Amino acid sequence: MKKLTLNEASNVIGGVGFQWKCKTTGWESGWHLTYGGAAKFAYAHEQKYSGHKTVVFPV
Ligand SMILES: [Zn+2]
């Protein structure tokens, strides 16, 4: 099982939306209204690209 890093931003409150970023490639996603929405795409990315680590952050 892969170790997820999605909760790294969970203790950061603020902003009007969320993005997620692939820490492996430095790629940043588009804007998402909710943390859950961004996290869903981030998780899917980790599943698709084995070994990639993502983080969700407020913007
Ligand atoms: Zn990636």
N, CA, C, O and the ligand as a Tripos MOL2 file, in Angstrom:
@<TRIPOS>MOLECULE
protein
  237   235    60     0     0
PROTEIN
NO_CHARGES

@<TRIPOS>ATOM
      1 N           0.8430   -1.1990    0.0000 N.3       1 MET1
      2 CA          0.0000    0.0000    0.0000 C.3       1 MET1
      3 C           0.8730    1.2420    0.0000 C.2       1 MET1
      4 O           1.8550    1.3360    0.7360 O.2       1 MET1
      5 N           0.4950    2.1800   -0.8330 N.am      2 LYS2
      6 CA          1.2080    3.4420   -0.8780 C.3       2 LYS2
      7 C           0.8330    4.3120    0.3150 C.2       2 LYS2
      8 O          -0.2870    4.2630    0.8240 O.2       2 LYS2
      9 N           1.7830    5.0890    0.7310 N.am      3 LYS3
     10 CA          1.5450    6.0190    1.8310 C.3       3 LYS3
     11 C           1.0530    7.3370    1.2370 C.2       3 LYS3
     12 O           1.7270    7.9530    0.4110 O.2       3 LYS3
     13 N          -0.1130    7.7470    1.6660 N.am      4 LEU4
     14 CA         -0.7020    8.9640    1.1120 C.3       4 LEU4
     15 C          -0.2340   10.1960    1.8770 C.2       4 LEU4
     16 O           0.0480   10.1520    3.0750 O.2       4 LEU4
     17 N          -0.1650   11.2750    1.1490 N.am      5 THR5
     18 CA          0.2470   12.5320    1.7640 C.3       5 THR5
     19 C          -0.8600   13.5730    1.6460 C.2       5 THR5
     20 O          -0.6290   14.7700    1.8150 O.2       5 THR5
     21 N          -2.0580   13.0970    1.3550 N.am      6 LEU6
     22 CA         -3.1450   14.0320    1.0710 C.3       6 LEU6
     23 C          -3.5550   14.8480    2.2880 C.2       6 LEU6
     24 O          -4.1190   15.9320    2.1420 O.2       6 LEU6
     25 N          -3.2820   14.3480    3.4710 N.am      7 ASN7
     26 CA         -3.7510   15.0630    4.6580 C.3       7 ASN7
     27 C          -2.7620   16.1080    5.1380 C.2       7 ASN7
     28 O          -2.9610   16.7120    6.1920 O.2       7 ASN7
     29 N          -1.7120   16.3240    4.3890 N.am      8 GLU8
     30 CA         -0.7080   17.2860    4.8150 C.3       8 GLU8
     31 C          -1.2700   18.6960    4.9110 C.2       8 GLU8
     32 O          -0.8070   19.5060    5.7150 O.2       8 GLU8
     33 N          -2.2610   18.9820    4.0920 N.am      9 ALA9
     34 CA         -2.8220   20.3290    4.0730 C.3       9 ALA9
     35 C          -4.0560   20.4380    4.9560 C.2       9 ALA9
     36 O          -4.6590   21.5080    5.0380 O.2       9 ALA9
     37 N          -4.4330   19.3730    5.6050 N.am     10 SER10
     38 CA         -5.6880   19.3650    6.3400 C.3      10 SER10
     39 C          -5.6640   20.2990    7.5430 C.2      10 SER10
     40 O          -6.7170   20.7000    8.0380 O.2      10 SER10
     41 N          -4.4880   20.6420    8.0090 N.am     11 ASN11
     42 CA         -4.4110   21.5340    9.1580 C.3      11 ASN11
     43 C          -4.2120   22.9870    8.7420 C.2      11 ASN11
     44 O          -3.9580   23.8510    9.5810 O.2      11 ASN11
     45 N          -4.3270   23.2450    7.4680 N.am     12 VAL12
     46 CA         -4.1980   24.6100    6.9600 C.3      12 VAL12
     47 C          -5.5840   25.0820    6.5220 C.2      12 VAL12
     48 O          -6.1500   24.5670    5.5580 O.2      12 VAL12
     49 N          -6.1080   26.0440    7.2260 N.am     13 ILE13
     50 CA         -7.4490   26.5350    6.9300 C.3      13 ILE13
     51 C          -7.3440   27.9110    6.2770 C.2      13 ILE13
     52 O          -6.5750   28.7660    6.7170 O.2      13 ILE13
     53 N          -8.1160   28.1030    5.2420 N.am     14 GLY14
     54 CA         -8.1130   29.4150    4.6090 C.3      14 GLY14
     55 C          -8.2150   29.2960    3.1090 C.2      14 GLY14
     56 O          -8.2180   28.1970    2.5540 O.2      14 GLY14
     57 N          -8.2980   30.4380    2.4600 N.am     15 GLY15
     58 CA         -8.4030   30.4390    1.0140 C.3      15 GLY15
     59 C          -9.8230   30.2380    0.5560 C.2      15 GLY15
     60 O         -10.7290   30.0230    1.3620 O.2      15 GLY15
     61 N         -10.0090   30.3090   -0.7370 N.am     16 VAL16
     62 CA        -11.3490   30.1940   -1.3040 C.3      16 VAL16
     63 C         -11.4800   28.9560   -2.1690 C.2      16 VAL16
     64 O         -12.5290   28.7300   -2.7720 O.2      16 VAL16
     65 N         -10.4360   28.1560   -2.2380 N.am     17 GLY17
     66 CA        -10.4920   26.9450   -3.0360 C.3      17 GLY17
     67 C          -9.2450   26.1160   -2.7650 C.2      17 GLY17
     68 O          -8.4560   26.4070   -1.8660 O.2      17 GLY17
     69 N          -9.0990   25.0840   -3.5660 N.am     18 PHE18
     70 CA         -7.9820   24.1640   -3.3410 C.3      18 PHE18
     71 C          -7.3550   23.7710   -4.6670 C.2      18 PHE18
     72 O          -8.0240   23.6800   -5.6970 O.2      18 PHE18
     73 N          -6.0700   23.5450   -4.6090 N.am     19 GLN19
     74 CA         -5.3440   22.9380   -5.7130 C.3      19 GLN19
     75 C          -4.5820   21.7490   -5.1730 C.2      19 GLN19
     76 O          -4.3700   21.6320   -3.9660 O.2      19 GLN19
     77 N          -4.1740   20.8760   -6.0570 N.am     20 TRP20
     78 CA         -3.2480   19.8290   -5.6320 C.3      20 TRP20
     79 C          -2.0410   19.8900   -6.5340 C.2      20 TRP20
     80 O          -2.1080   20.3490   -7.6740 O.2      20 TRP20
     81 N          -0.9440   19.4180   -5.9980 N.am     21 LYS21
     82 CA          0.3140   19.4880   -6.7140 C.3      21 LYS21
     83 C           1.0150   18.1400   -6.6580 C.2      21 LYS21
     84 O           1.0160   17.4720   -5.6240 O.2      21 LYS21
     85 N           1.6070   17.7490   -7.7730 N.am     22 CYS22
     86 CA          2.4250   16.5430   -7.7890 C.3      22 CYS22
     87 C           3.8390   16.9270   -7.3830 C.2      22 CYS22
     88 O           4.5280   17.6510   -8.1010 O.2      22 CYS22
     89 N           4.2600   16.4380   -6.2330 N.am     23 LYS23
     90 CA          5.5920   16.7910   -5.7300 C.3      23 LYS23
     91 C           6.6920   16.0810   -6.5110 C.2      23 LYS23
     92 O           7.8630   16.4500   -6.4230 O.2      23 LYS23
     93 N           6.3100   15.0640   -7.2730 N.am     24 THR24
     94 CA          7.2960   14.3200   -8.0560 C.3      24 THR24
     95 C           7.7000   15.0950   -9.2990 C.2      24 THR24
     96 O           8.8740   15.1350   -9.6660 O.2      24 THR24
     97 N           6.7100   15.7140   -9.9460 N.am     25 THR25
     98 CA          6.9970   16.4270  -11.1940 C.3      25 THR25
     99 C           6.8680   17.9300  -11.0450 C.2      25 THR25
    100 O           7.3150   18.6740  -11.9180 O.2      25 THR25
    101 N           6.2640   18.3980   -9.9500 N.am     26 GLY26
    102 CA          6.0660   19.8160   -9.7570 C.3      26 GLY26
    103 C           4.8300   20.3680  -10.4460 C.2      26 GLY26
    104 O           4.6020   21.5780  -10.4400 O.2      26 GLY26
    105 N           4.0300   19.4910  -11.0410 N.am     27 TRP27
    106 CA          2.8530   19.9330  -11.7640 C.3      27 TRP27
    107 C           1.7510   20.3500  -10.8030 C.2      27 TRP27
    108 O           1.5150   19.6790   -9.7990 O.2      27 TRP27
    109 N           1.0740   21.4580  -11.1070 N.am     28 GLU28
    110 CA         -0.0210   21.9300  -10.2710 C.3      28 GLU28
    111 C          -1.3360   21.8120  -11.0130 C.2      28 GLU28
    112 O          -1.4180   22.0630  -12.2150 O.2      28 GLU28
    113 N          -2.3480   21.4330  -10.2860 N.am     29 SER29
    114 CA         -3.6740   21.2320  -10.8640 C.3      29 SER29
    115 C          -4.3780   22.5510  -11.0670 C.2      29 SER29
    116 O          -3.8700   23.6150  -10.7130 O.2      29 SER29
    117 N          -5.5590   22.4570  -11.6450 N.am     30 GLY30
    118 CA         -6.4460   23.5960  -11.7140 C.3      30 GLY30
    119 C          -7.1150   23.8170  -10.3600 C.2      30 GLY30
    120 O          -6.8430   23.1190   -9.3840 O.2      30 GLY30
    121 N          -7.9830   24.7970  -10.3380 N.am     31 TRP31
    122 CA         -8.6410   25.1900   -9.1010 C.3      31 TRP31
    123 C          -9.8240   24.2750   -8.7980 C.2      31 TRP31
    124 O         -10.5650   23.8770   -9.6960 O.2      31 TRP31
    125 N          -9.9860   23.9500   -7.5200 N.am     32 HIS32
    126 CA        -11.1320   23.1470   -7.0820 C.3      32 HIS32
    127 C         -11.8220   23.8720   -5.9440 C.2      32 HIS32
    128 O         -11.1870   24.5310   -5.1210 O.2      32 HIS32
    129 N         -13.1390   23.7340   -5.9200 N.am     33 LEU33
    130 CA        -13.9090   24.4270   -4.8820 C.3      33 LEU33
    131 C         -13.6900   23.8120   -3.5030 C.2      33 LEU33
    132 O         -13.5940   24.5230   -2.5030 O.2      33 LEU33
    133 N         -13.6120   22.4980   -3.4630 N.am     34 THR34
    134 CA        -13.5330   21.8140   -2.1740 C.3      34 THR34
    135 C         -12.2320   21.0350   -2.0370 C.2      34 THR34
    136 O         -11.6020   20.6520   -3.0220 O.2      34 THR34
    137 N         -11.8530   20.8160   -0.7880 N.am     35 TYR35
    138 CA        -10.6920   19.9690   -0.5100 C.3      35 TYR35
    139 C         -10.9240   18.5690   -1.0670 C.2      35 TYR35
    140 O         -10.0370   17.9680   -1.6740 O.2      35 TYR35
    141 N         -12.1410   18.0610   -0.8440 N.am     36 GLY36
    142 CA        -12.4540   16.7110   -1.2960 C.3      36 GLY36
    143 C         -12.3460   16.5660   -2.8040 C.2      36 GLY36
    144 O         -11.8850   15.5430   -3.3110 O.2      36 GLY36
    145 N         -12.7750   17.5990   -3.5140 N.am     37 GLY37
    146 CA        -12.7050   17.5590   -4.9650 C.3      37 GLY37
    147 C         -11.2740   17.5010   -5.4670 C.2      37 GLY37
    148 O         -10.9430   16.7400   -6.3750 O.2      37 GLY37
    149 N         -10.4340   18.3210   -4.8560 N.am     38 ALA38
    150 CA         -9.0250   18.3210   -5.2490 C.3      38 ALA38
    151 C          -8.3580   17.0150   -4.8420 C.2      38 ALA38
    152 O          -7.5620   16.4530   -5.5940 O.2      38 ALA38
    153 N          -8.6930   16.5340   -3.6390 N.am     39 ALA39
    154 CA         -8.0620   15.3150   -3.1240 C.3      39 ALA39
    155 C          -8.4150   14.1060   -3.9780 C.2      39 ALA39
    156 O          -7.6070   13.1920   -4.1380 O.2      39 ALA39
    157 N          -9.6240   14.1060   -4.5230 N.am     40 LYS40
    158 CA        -10.0490   12.9930   -5.3580 C.3      40 LYS40
    159 C          -9.1680   12.8870   -6.5940 C.2      40 LYS40
    160 O          -8.7610   11.7910   -6.9810 O.2      40 LYS40
    161 N          -8.8720   14.0290   -7.2140 N.am     41 PHE41
    162 CA         -8.0250   14.0370   -8.3970 C.3      41 PHE41
    163 C          -6.5750   13.7190   -8.0340 C.2      41 PHE41
    164 O          -5.8720   13.0340   -8.7770 O.2      41 PHE41
    165 N          -6.1420   14.2260   -6.8870 N.am     42 ALA42
    166 CA         -4.7780   13.9610   -6.4470 C.3      42 ALA42
    167 C          -4.5860   12.4680   -6.1930 C.2      42 ALA42
    168 O          -3.5670   11.8880   -6.5670 O.2      42 ALA42
    169 N          -5.5790   11.8600   -5.5530 N.am     43 TYR43
    170 CA         -5.5130   10.4380   -5.2690 C.3      43 TYR43
    171 C          -5.5020    9.6340   -6.5660 C.2      43 TYR43
    172 O          -4.7460    8.6720   -6.7040 O.2      43 TYR43
    173 N          -6.3410   10.0340   -7.5100 N.am     44 ALA44
    174 CA         -6.3880    9.3380   -8.7970 C.3      44 ALA44
    175 C          -5.0410    9.4330   -9.5110 C.2      44 ALA44
    176 O          -4.6110    8.4820  -10.1630 O.2      44 ALA44
    177 N          -4.3860   10.5730   -9.3870 N.am     45 HIS45
    178 CA         -3.0780   10.7710  -10.0000 C.3      45 HIS45
    179 C          -2.0560    9.8110   -9.3840 C.2      45 HIS45
    180 O          -1.2470    9.2120  -10.0930 O.2      45 HIS45
    181 N          -2.1060    9.6760   -8.0740 N.am     46 GLU46
    182 CA         -1.1720    8.7640   -7.4060 C.3      46 GLU46
    183 C          -1.4170    7.3220   -7.8130 C.2      46 GLU46
    184 O          -0.4860    6.5220   -7.9050 O.2      46 GLU46
    185 N          -2.6850    6.9990   -8.0580 N.am     47 GLN47
    186 CA         -2.9970    5.6410   -8.4790 C.3      47 GLN47
    187 C          -2.5180    5.3900   -9.9030 C.2      47 GLN47
    188 O          -2.0780    4.2920  -10.2420 O.2      47 GLN47
    189 N          -2.6110    6.4350  -10.7350 N.am     48 LYS48
    190 CA         -2.2540    6.2960  -12.1400 C.3      48 LYS48
    191 C          -0.7460    6.2630  -12.3390 C.2      48 LYS48
    192 O          -0.2290    5.4920  -13.1470 O.2      48 LYS48
    193 N          -0.0480    7.1120  -11.5910 N.am     49 TYR49
    194 CA          1.3980    7.2030  -11.7170 C.3      49 TYR49
    195 C           2.0430    6.6900  -10.4330 C.2      49 TYR49
    196 O           2.2290    7.4330   -9.4690 O.2      49 TYR49
    197 N           2.3700    5.4290  -10.4460 N.am     50 SER50
    198 CA          2.8980    4.7830   -9.2500 C.3      50 SER50
    199 C           4.1730    5.4740   -8.7580 C.2      50 SER50
    200 O           5.1040    5.7130   -9.5270 O.2      50 SER50
    201 N           4.1900    5.7830   -7.4740 N.am     51 GLY51
    202 CA          5.3640    6.4070   -6.8830 C.3      51 GLY51
    203 C           5.2780    7.9120   -6.7740 C.2      51 GLY51
    204 O           6.0760    8.5240   -6.0630 O.2      51 GLY51
    205 N           4.3140    8.5320   -7.4720 N.am     52 HIS52
    206 CA          4.1700    9.9850   -7.3930 C.3      52 HIS52
    207 C           3.5270   10.3720   -6.0630 C.2      52 HIS52
    208 O           2.6500    9.6730   -5.5550 O.2      52 HIS52
    209 N           3.9670   11.4700   -5.5230 N.am     53 LYS53
    210 CA          3.4070   11.9770   -4.2710 C.3      53 LYS53
    211 C           2.7090   13.3030   -4.5410 C.2      53 LYS53
    212 O           3.2580   14.1760   -5.2140 O.2      53 LYS53
    213 N           1.5180   13.4490   -4.0240 N.am     54 THR54
    214 CA          0.7580   14.6700   -4.2390 C.3      54 THR54
    215 C           0.4230   15.3260   -2.9030 C.2      54 THR54
    216 O           0.4250   14.6860   -1.8520 O.2      54 THR54
    217 N           0.1400   16.5990   -2.9800 N.am     55 VAL55
    218 CA         -0.2760   17.3410   -1.8000 C.3      55 VAL55
    219 C          -1.3980   18.2970   -2.2100 C.2      55 VAL55
    220 O          -1.3490   18.9020   -3.2810 O.2      55 VAL55
    221 N          -2.4100   18.4260   -1.3440 N.am     56 VAL56
    222 CA         -3.5160   19.3480   -1.5780 C.3      56 VAL56
    223 C          -3.3110   20.5640   -0.6880 C.2      56 VAL56
    224 O          -2.9790   20.4400    0.4910 O.2      56 VAL56
    225 N          -3.5150   21.7430   -1.2710 N.am     57 PHE57
    226 CA         -3.2980   22.9490   -0.4800 C.3      57 PHE57
    227 C          -4.3600   23.9900   -0.8130 C.2      57 PHE57
    228 O          -4.8640   24.0180   -1.9350 O.2      57 PHE57
    229 N          -4.7050   24.8430    0.1430 N.am     58 PRO58
    230 CA         -5.6900   25.8960   -0.0960 C.3      58 PRO58
    231 C          -5.0730   27.0330   -0.8930 C.2      58 PRO58
    232 O          -3.8830   27.3250   -0.7810 O.2      58 PRO58
    233 N          -5.9140   27.6650   -1.7000 N.am     59 VAL59
    234 CA         -5.4500   28.8000   -2.5060 C.3      59 VAL59
    235 C          -6.3950   29.9820   -2.3670 C.2      59 VAL59
    236 O          -6.1670   31.0290   -2.9730 O.2      59 VAL59
    237 ZN          2.7280   13.0140  -10.7660 Zn       60 ZN60
@<TRIPOS>BOND
     1     1     2 1
     2     2     3 1
     3     3     4 2
     4     3     5 am
     5     5     6 1
     6     6     7 1
     7     7     8 2
     8     7     9 am
     9     9    10 1
    10    10    11 1
    11    11    12 2
    12    11    13 am
    13    13    14 1
    14    14    15 1
    15    15    16 2
    16    15    17 am
    17    17    18 1
    18    18    19 1
    19    19    20 2
    20    19    21 am
    21    21    22 1
    22    22    23 1
    23    23    24 2
    24    23    25 am
    25    25    26 1
    26    26    27 1
    27    27    28 2
    28    27    29 am
    29    29    30 1
    30    30    31 1
    31    31    32 2
    32    31    33 am
    33    33    34 1
    34    34    35 1
    35    35    36 2
    36    35    37 am
    37    37    38 1
    38    38    39 1
    39    39    40 2
    40    39    41 am
    41    41    42 1
    42    42    43 1
    43    43    44 2
    44    43    45 am
    45    45    46 1
    46    46    47 1
    47    47    48 2
    48    47    49 am
    49    49    50 1
    50    50    51 1
    51    51    52 2
    52    51    53 am
    53    53    54 1
    54    54    55 1
    55    55    56 2
    56    55    57 am
    57    57    58 1
    58    58    59 1
    59    59    60 2
    60    59    61 am
    61    61    62 1
    62    62    63 1
    63    63    64 2
    64    63    65 am
    65    65    66 1
    66    66    67 1
    67    67    68 2
    68    67    69 am
    69    69    70 1
    70    70    71 1
    71    71    72 2
    72    71    73 am
    73    73    74 1
    74    74    75 1
    75    75    76 2
    76    75    77 am
    77    77    78 1
    78    78    79 1
    79    79    80 2
    80    79    81 am
    81    81    82 1
    82    82    83 1
    83    83    84 2
    84    83    85 am
    85    85    86 1
    86    86    87 1
    87    87    88 2
    88    87    89 am
    89    89    90 1
    90    90    91 1
    91    91    92 2
    92    91    93 am
    93    93    94 1
    94    94    95 1
    95    95    96 2
    96    95    97 am
    97    97    98 1
    98    98    99 1
    99    99   100 2
   100    99   101 am
   101   101   102 1
   102   102   103 1
   103   103   104 2
   104   103   105 am
   105   105   106 1
   106   106   107 1
   107   107   108 2
   108   107   109 am
   109   109   110 1
   110   110   111 1
   111   111   112 2
   112   111   113 am
   113   113   114 1
   114   114   115 1
   115   115   116 2
   116   115   117 am
   117   117   118 1
   118   118   119 1
   119   119   120 2
   120   119   121 am
   121   121   122 1
   122   122   123 1
   123   123   124 2
   124   123   125 am
   125   125   126 1
   126   126   127 1
   127   127   128 2
   128   127   129 am
   129   129   130 1
   130   130   131 1
   131   131   132 2
   132   131   133 am
   133   133   134 1
   134   134   135 1
   135   135   136 2
   136   135   137 am
   137   137   138 1
   138   138   139 1
   139   139   140 2
   140   139   141 am
   141   141   142 1
   142   142   143 1
   143   143   144 2
   144   143   145 am
   145   145   146 1
   146   146   147 1
   147   147   148 2
   148   147   149 am
   149   149   150 1
   150   150   151 1
   151   151   152 2
   152   151   153 am
   153   153   154 1
   154   154   155 1
   155   155   156 2
   156   155   157 am
   157   157   158 1
   158   158   159 1
   159   159   160 2
   160   159   161 am
   161   161   162 1
   162   162   163 1
   163   163   164 2
   164   163   165 am
   165   165   166 1
   166   166   167 1
   167   167   168 2
   168   167   169 am
   169   169   170 1
   170   170   171 1
   171   171   172 2
   172   171   173 am
   173   173   174 1
   174   174   175 1
   175   175   176 2
   176   175   177 am
   177   177   178 1
   178   178   179 1
   179   179   180 2
   180   179   181 am
   181   181   182 1
   182   182   183 1
   183   183   184 2
   184   183   185 am
   185   185   186 1
   186   186   187 1
   187   187   188 2
   188   187   189 am
   189   189   190 1
   190   190   191 1
   191   191   192 2
   192   191   193 am
   193   193   194 1
   194   194   195 1
   195   195   196 2
   196   195   197 am
   197   197   198 1
   198   198   199 1
   199   199   200 2
   200   199   201 am
   201   201   202 1
   202   202   203 1
   203   203   204 2
   204   203   205 am
   205   205   206 1
   206   206   207 1
   207   207   208 2
   208   207   209 am
   209   209   210 1
   210   210   211 1
   211   211   212 2
   212   211   213 am
   213   213   214 1
   214   214   215 1
   215   215   216 2
   216   215   217 am
   217   217   218 1
   218   218   219 1
   219   219   220 2
   220   219   221 am
   221   221   222 1
   222   222   223 1
   223   223   224 2
   224   223   225 am
   225   225   226 1
   226   226   227 1
   227   227   228 2
   228   227   229 am
   229   229   230 1
   230   230   231 1
   231   231   232 2
   232   231   233 am
   233   233   234 1
   234   234   235 1
   235   235   236 2
@<TRIPOS>SUBSTRUCTURE
     1 MET1         2 RESIDUE 1 A MET
     2 LYS2         6 RESIDUE 1 A LYS
     3 LYS3        10 RESIDUE 1 A LYS
     4 LEU4        14 RESIDUE 1 A LEU
     5 THR5        18 RESIDUE 1 A THR
     6 LEU6        22 RESIDUE 1 A LEU
     7 ASN7        26 RESIDUE 1 A ASN
     8 GLU8        30 RESIDUE 1 A GLU
     9 ALA9        34 RESIDUE 1 A ALA
    10 SER10       38 RESIDUE 1 A SER
    11 ASN11       42 RESIDUE 1 A ASN
    12 VAL12       46 RESIDUE 1 A VAL
    13 ILE13       50 RESIDUE 1 A ILE
    14 GLY14       54 RESIDUE 1 A GLY
    15 GLY15       58 RESIDUE 1 A GLY
    16 VAL16       62 RESIDUE 1 A VAL
    17 GLY17       66 RESIDUE 1 A GLY
    18 PHE18       70 RESIDUE 1 A PHE
    19 GLN19       74 RESIDUE 1 A GLN
    20 TRP20       78 RESIDUE 1 A TRP
    21 LYS21       82 RESIDUE 1 A LYS
    22 CYS22       86 RESIDUE 1 A CYS
    23 LYS23       90 RESIDUE 1 A LYS
    24 THR24       94 RESIDUE 1 A THR
    25 THR25       98 RESIDUE 1 A THR
    26 GLY26      102 RESIDUE 1 A GLY
    27 TRP27      106 RESIDUE 1 A TRP
    28 GLU28      110 RESIDUE 1 A GLU
    29 SER29      114 RESIDUE 1 A SER
    30 GLY30      118 RESIDUE 1 A GLY
    31 TRP31      122 RESIDUE 1 A TRP
    32 HIS32      126 RESIDUE 1 A HIS
    33 LEU33      130 RESIDUE 1 A LEU
    34 THR34      134 RESIDUE 1 A THR
    35 TYR35      138 RESIDUE 1 A TYR
    36 GLY36      142 RESIDUE 1 A GLY
    37 GLY37      146 RESIDUE 1 A GLY
    38 ALA38      150 RESIDUE 1 A ALA
    39 ALA39      154 RESIDUE 1 A ALA
    40 LYS40      158 RESIDUE 1 A LYS
    41 PHE41      162 RESIDUE 1 A PHE
    42 ALA42      166 RESIDUE 1 A ALA
    43 TYR43      170 RESIDUE 1 A TYR
    44 ALA44      174 RESIDUE 1 A ALA
    45 HIS45      178 RESIDUE 1 A HIS
    46 GLU46      182 RESIDUE 1 A GLU
    47 GLN47      186 RESIDUE 1 A GLN
    48 LYS48      190 RESIDUE 1 A LYS
    49 TYR49      194 RESIDUE 1 A TYR
    50 SER50      198 RESIDUE 1 A SER
    51 GLY51      202 RESIDUE 1 A GLY
    52 HIS52      206 RESIDUE 1 A HIS
    53 LYS53      210 RESIDUE 1 A LYS
    54 THR54      214 RESIDUE 1 A THR
    55 VAL55      218 RESIDUE 1 A VAL
    56 VAL56      222 RESIDUE 1 A VAL
    57 PHE57      226 RESIDUE 1 A PHE
    58 PRO58      230 RESIDUE 1 A PRO
    59 VAL59      234 RESIDUE 1 A VAL
    60 ZN60       237 GROUP 0 **** ****
